[in-house]
């Protein structure tokens, strides 16, 4: 198994593929700026609050071209 990747906010990442609930996901297929959000699903109120805060930034992401 490869080493985990721990990018920081604003880092560029190499193209990758992963399985998702919607099938195979390929970063290279998107060909645009995007925001990646990974949710650990640990069922705590803190994670829910962070997810809501992330959702509330949707317009800011769109304005930034993501």
C-alpha positions as MATLAB code, in Angstrom:
seq = 'XXXXXXXXXXXXXXXXXXXXXXXXXXXXXXXXXXXXXXXXXXXXXXXXXXXXXXXXXXXXXXXXXX';
ca = [
       0.000    0.000    0.000;
       1.245    3.509   -0.761;
       1.861    6.160    1.847;
      -1.120    8.356    2.739;
      -1.267   11.810    1.194;
      -1.809   14.696    3.601;
      -2.212   17.863    1.539;
      -2.671   21.259    3.136;
      -5.181   23.877    2.049;
      -4.087   25.396   -1.244;
      -1.750   22.540   -2.235;
      -1.836   21.203   -5.780;
      -2.219   17.445   -5.922;
      -1.298   14.841   -8.495;
      -4.106   13.239  -10.496;
      -5.562   10.168   -8.819;
      -8.387    7.668   -9.120;
     -10.585    6.293   -6.363;
     -13.772    4.317   -5.904;
     -16.841    6.295   -4.883;
     -20.503    5.595   -4.300;
     -21.103    6.863   -7.855;
     -18.446    4.596   -9.414;
     -14.812    5.196  -10.284;
     -13.658    8.786   -9.731;
     -10.788   10.198  -11.792;
      -9.425   13.622  -10.932;
      -7.941   13.978  -14.424;
     -11.391   13.608  -16.020;
     -12.693   16.755  -14.335;
     -10.273   19.147  -16.093;
     -11.147   22.135  -13.901;
     -10.333   23.700  -10.569;
     -12.159   21.961   -7.773;
     -12.417   21.677   -4.034;
     -11.983   18.208   -2.554;
     -13.719   17.465    0.707;
     -13.272   14.204    2.562;
     -15.645   13.318    5.352;
     -14.435   10.731    7.892;
     -17.979    9.714    8.927;
     -17.213    9.323   12.598;
     -20.729   10.407   13.625;
     -19.740   13.272   15.919;
     -21.460   16.666   16.151;
     -18.186   18.432   15.334;
     -17.945   16.792   11.924;
     -21.545   17.680   11.162;
     -20.857   21.313   12.063;
     -17.764   21.342    9.841;
     -19.773   19.854    6.970;
     -22.456   22.512    7.328;
     -19.779   25.226    7.346;
     -18.260   23.693    4.202;
     -21.668   23.612    2.496;
     -22.249   27.246    3.402;
     -19.101   28.213    1.447;
     -20.516   26.852   -1.833;
     -21.024   30.286   -3.415;
     -17.497   31.356   -2.426;
     -16.077   28.250   -4.133;
     -18.074   29.014   -7.282;
     -16.901   32.636   -7.234;
     -13.302   31.410   -7.009;
     -13.794   29.285  -10.132;
     -14.027   25.924   -8.418;
];
